[in-house]
Amino acid sequence: MGCLPAGLKGRGSHSYRLERCGKEHPRFNHLRTQLLSYRADPPAGENILGLPTYEIVRRRLSLVPEKRELFPRMTVRENLELGAYVRSHGDALDHVFDLFPILKDRQAQNAGTLSGGEQQMLAIGRCLMADPEIIVLDEPSLGLSPKLVHMVLGTVQRLNEEGLTILLVEQNVRRALEISHRAYVLESGRITKTGPAEELLHDDQIKEAYLGM
């Protein structure tokens, strides 16, 4: 799992993650899916810059957006099923309900009536319905209580341990570094520092800029 600390605004992380989902004009000319997959023996790769979002999802790269972007007047189940529009969801629904049992209990309830934590679970679940190989998680802990932050980021860690590649953009920098393998620091949209997450967690510059130490 890789993380982009989002503790300071204006660093360029928002543009970085939107560009990966085809939502902004690309400024990074050599992005290829293999750069995010961290495979030991990657294929030649495919340049995904400029592709429409639905084509990127078909290539098994999905985004969990910062503001969740759910359909509030549709049910939990309908929101989940929309996540699988590019492919048959098979047993993906059972997997989501296993990760988040509360969503199974709430599946007939409108998404707009869920709590903030439940909506975040739904946003992650909808993303998983597309059967991605790589997901970009945009500040999943934003606005959540400490207990829910622990639960959501714990689930993110579990998904990574199950083999899912994750790029995590997260305001809770300490926790993000604790559960990630590698971290990237952006300045004005450019990567200025990268390394093992454990190493950056103890980096004096990172401590001062992001951890208030």
N, C-alpha and C positions, 0 to 999 in steps of 0.2 A: 504494500500500500504506500502511495506517495501522498504528501500533504503540501498545500500552499497555505502558510499562516495568513489569516485574514484579520489579524489584530489591529492593523493600521489601515485606514481607508486611503484611497488614492494611489495604491501601489500598482494597480493594473490587473489584479487578480480577476475582477469582474469581467473585463474585456477578454482576458485569457480564456476563461471558461466558456463565455458565450461564443467565442470564435470556434471553439471545438465543437459546437453544436450548430454551426452554420447561421448564427443570428447576427453577426457583425462582419463587416468587410475584413478579411484576413490581413494581418500584418506580419505573420510568421510564415515565410514562404516554403519551409521545408518540413512542416508538420506531417508526420505519417503515423498511421495507427500503430505501427510496431514500436514507436517510441514510448507509447503508454502501456504496452502489453508486458514489457519486461520479460519476454521469453528468452530462454538461453539461446535458441536457434531460430530467430524470427524469420518469417517469409520476406520476400522482396518488399512487401508493404504497398499500400495504396494511399495516394495523397487525397485526403478527404476535404481539404479546404475548398470552399465554394459549393459543396454539395448541399442540396436542400436537407432540412432536418430529418425528414422521413427516410431519406436515403442513408443518412448516417446511422439512424436507429436500425435500419435493415442490416447494416454492417456491424451490429451488436455493440454499439457505443451509445449509452443513454445518460441523460441528465436528471438529477433530482434538483429542481430549481430552488433558489433561496426562499421565495415566497410561496412555495408548494404548488401554486397554479392549479388547484383542483377545480372541478366543476361542482359548485356548492349545492345546486339544486338536483344533482344526480346522486344516486345512492352510492354507498361505499363499493358495492359489488360492480356497479356500472362504471365507476371510475377505474377500478382494477381491470375490468375487461377492456376498456379503452386502451390501456397500456399494452395490450396484446394484439393490437389491430394489425401489426405487420406479420404476425405468425400465429398459429394455433397455440393456445396457452397450455395445453396438455395438463400436466400436474403442477404447473406454476402456481395456480391458485391455492392448492393445498400447501405448497411450500410457504407462500405468503401468510396463510392462516396459521401455519406452524410457528413462523417467526413472530407474528403479532396476533395472538388468539383473540384479542379484543376486537379486531376487525371482523372476525367471523361472527362474533356476537352482534356487531353493529352493521352487518352487510346490507340490511334493508333500510338503514337510516341514511338520510341525506348527509353528504359530506360536510355541508356548511354548518351542521349542528354538532360536529365533533369538537372536542377540546383541541387546543394547539398541539399537544403531544400526539393525540390520535391522528390529527391531520398530517403530522410529519411521518408517522408510521404509514399512513395511506400513500403519501407521496413516494416513499421508498418502495412500498409494495407495488405501486403502479409501474415504477421503473423496472422492477424485477420481472414483471409480467412479460416484458419484451425479450426475456432470456438473454440479457447482455453478457458480453465477456468483459466489458469495461464500463464502469459507471463513474460519473463526475458528481460528487455530492457537494452542493453549494450551501455552506454554513448550516448543517442540519440541526445544530443545537440552538440556533437563534430564537430567543424568546421563550425558551423552555426552562422549567424549574431544574435545580441541580439533580434531583432524583431522575427526572426524565432524560436529562443530558447523559447521565451515566448509563441509562438503559439504551438510549438510541445509539450512542457511540459504542456501547458494548455489542449491539447488534451489528454495527458496521464492522467491528473487529471480527465477529463470528463469520460474516459473509466473506471477508478476506481470507480467513482460515479455511473456508470451504473451497477456495480457489478463484474467487472473483477478484479481478484487478480493480482497484479503487483509487481515484484521484480525489482527495478530500481537501476542500477549501473550508477552513474552520477558524472561528474567532476564539475558541477555547484552545489557544496555542499549546499550552502545556499538555493537555489531554490528547490533542492531535499528535503531538510528537511522541507521546508515550505509546500510542497504538500503531504508529506508522513505521515503515521500514526506511523510507527516504523522504527528505524534505527539500523544498525549493523556496527560496526567498526572491520576491519580485520587487524591483524598483523601476517605476515608470514603465511597467509592462515588460521589463527585461529581467531574466533570471540572473541575479548577481551572486547568489550563493546557493550551493547544493551540497548535500552529503547525507550520510546516515542520520536518521532522525535522532538517535541516541546521542550522537556527537553534537548535533545542533542544539539539543536540549541543554547542553552544558556549555554552549558557546557564549562568551561574555557579551558579544554584540547582540546576539539574539535575546539574551536575558534582559539587557537594558532596553531594547526596542520593543519587545513583545511581552515580556514577563514582568516588567516593572521592578527589576532587581538591579 
